[in-house]
Amino acid sequence: MALPRSFLFGSSPFILRSRLHHITILLPSLTTKPIPSLSFSLSSTTAMASASPAKKVLVPIANGSEQMEAVISVDVLRRAGADVTMASVEKQLRVEACHGVKIIADALISDCGQSSFDLITLPGGMAGAPNLKNSEVLESLVKKQAADGKLYAAICAAPVVALESWGVLKGLKATCYPSLMEQLAASSATAVESRVQLDGKAVTSPGPGTTIEFAVALVEQLYGKEKADEVSGPLVMRSNHGDEYIITERNPMKWTFTDSPKILVPIANGTEEMEAIMIIDILRRAKATVVVASVEDKLDIIASRKVKLEADVLLDEAAKLSYDLIVLPGGLGGAQAFAKSETLVNLLKKQRESNKPYGAICSSPALVFEPHGLLKGKKATAFPAMCDKLSDKSEIENRVLVDGNLITSRGPGTSMEFALGIVEKFFGREKAIDLAKVLVLFVHKTIFT
């Protein structure tokens, strides 16, 4: 695949080096201040955490909500032990988020009006944020949260569309999605460029690519830094968003398609919801045709952190078609279900035999691909705790690894890089970089100048 030797992000040069088939992208130096959640004192929060470990959290969702921001937040907060209620502001529990992703909420917002929460955090979405704003119950809850001096948060479009319009950012420093920063700057808040911004009890963040950091910062506010570190470790997060972002490729081959890549993403009970959602979202943003198929006997599945997702079709129906790529999210329970699915394993074997692309992340390379011979003669990586199950461990430290028609990756914190690697293989580097900008995956002060 031909790649440009250099290109520009805003006004800052990026350098591209290719050695054998090892692709290294050097990102701009980190120019923003340290993430607030990693620098402020949390002694009082830590004391509260020991007294009351199960914090109550409300995550409202609406039609058009940005599913990555909603699901990642729920996933990370539940990993910390928080009692999270995902509440629909619609008239029904089922919500159609961005890009056709279907989520089934735990409750209706109308049933939460008299409840008390330690944190209320709003996802964004250009259509979803206005729908959240128009919920009178949610507005009342957030205003009371602010008046009571309790923690509240929002990401992407929600800080300016919802929080600012309700008057709960007045006089506070806040951030939001880059294209809305001018609107925020013209409001009663003070607009700042930051990946995660804390002022008082308000926490804000700019977009999908900052959501894991945002969610970990919320854990730190609720439970303290020790718990935040405990939660963030298994996520396989990048240590610094200004560091090198590396995708390694061996035995390169061109991935082809006709019209639009047709991609199958299976899901099952126990699937890691963050990984599934990020893969589906990013590939649909790239205009791929993504079919989400349940390997269970019904469309609804309960993911690893109890997020309820609805597939497009059952796997038996999806198996009647052919695909340019089959890609598996991880999650221990989900990977075990995949490995037991004769239909899915046969599809994967046919994909390999046809020399067509297939991939997996987290536990799925070790629990699905390895035992069924799908890694024979291939280099692969997997979730760190699962790498001992791989017969070839020579390349396991790579965050994203491509070997011919196989792509593998490590865990939730590598999911965006993994999905962008797929975009790059089908559409080229420029398309992947454009998507990374939209997602605010990199330091947005440098990107948006």
Stockholm file with secondary structure:
# STOCKHOLM 1.0

chainA/1-449         MALPRSFLFGSSPFILRSRLHHITILLPSLTTKPIPSLSFSLSSTTAMASASPAKKVLVPIANGSEQMEAVISVDVLRRAGADVTMASVEKQLRVEACHGVKIIADALISDCGQSSFDLITLPGGMAGAPNLKNSEVLESLVKKQAADGKLYAAICAAPVVALESWGVLKGLKATCYPSLMEQLAASSATAVESRVQLDGKAVTSPGPGTTIEFAVALVEQLYGKEKADEVSGPLVMRSNHGDEYIITERNPMKWTFTDSPKILVPIANGTEEMEAIMIIDILRRAKATVVVASVEDKLDIIASRKVKLEADVLLDEAAKLSYDLIVLPGGLGGAQAFAKSETLVNLLKKQRESNKPYGAICSSPALVFEPHGLLKGKKATAFPAMCDKLSDKSEIENRVLVDGNLITSRGPGTSMEFALGIVEKFFGREKAIDLAKVLVLFVHKTIFT
#=GR chainA/1-449 SS CCCCSEEEETTEEEEEEEETTEEEEECCCCCSCCCGGGTSCCHHHHHHHHHCCSCEEEEEECTTCCHHHHHHHHHHHHHTTCEEEEEESSSSSEEECGGGCEEECSEEGGGSTTCCCSEEEECCCTTHHHHHHTCHHHHHHHHHHHHTTCEEEEETTHIIIIIITTTTTTTCEECCCGGGHHHHHTSSSEECCCSSEEETTEEEECSGGGHHHHHHHHHHHHHCHHHHHHHHGGGTCCSCTTSCEEEEEESCCCCCCSSSCEEEEEECTTCCHHHHHHHHHHHHHTTCEEEEEESSSSSEEECTTSCEEECSEEHHHHTTSCCSEEEECCCHHHHHHHHHCHHHHHHHHHHHHTTCCEEEETTHIIIIITTTTTTTTCCCCCCGGGGGGCSCCTTTTCSEEEETTEEEECSGGGHHHHHHHHHHHHHCHHHHHHHHHHHTCSCHHHHCC
#=GC SS_cons         CCCCSEEEETTEEEEEEEETTEEEEECCCCCSCCCGGGTSCCHHHHHHHHHCCSCEEEEEECTTCCHHHHHHHHHHHHHTTCEEEEEESSSSSEEECGGGCEEECSEEGGGSTTCCCSEEEECCCTTHHHHHHTCHHHHHHHHHHHHTTCEEEEETTHIIIIIITTTTTTTCEECCCGGGHHHHHTSSSEECCCSSEEETTEEEECSGGGHHHHHHHHHHHHHCHHHHHHHHGGGTCCSCTTSCEEEEEESCCCCCCSSSCEEEEEECTTCCHHHHHHHHHHHHHTTCEEEEEESSSSSEEECTTSCEEECSEEHHHHTTSCCSEEEECCCHHHHHHHHHCHHHHHHHHHHHHTTCCEEEETTHIIIIITTTTTTTTCCCCCCGGGGGGCSCCTTTTCSEEEETTEEEECSGGGHHHHHHHHHHHHHCHHHHHHHHHHHTCSCHHHHCC
//
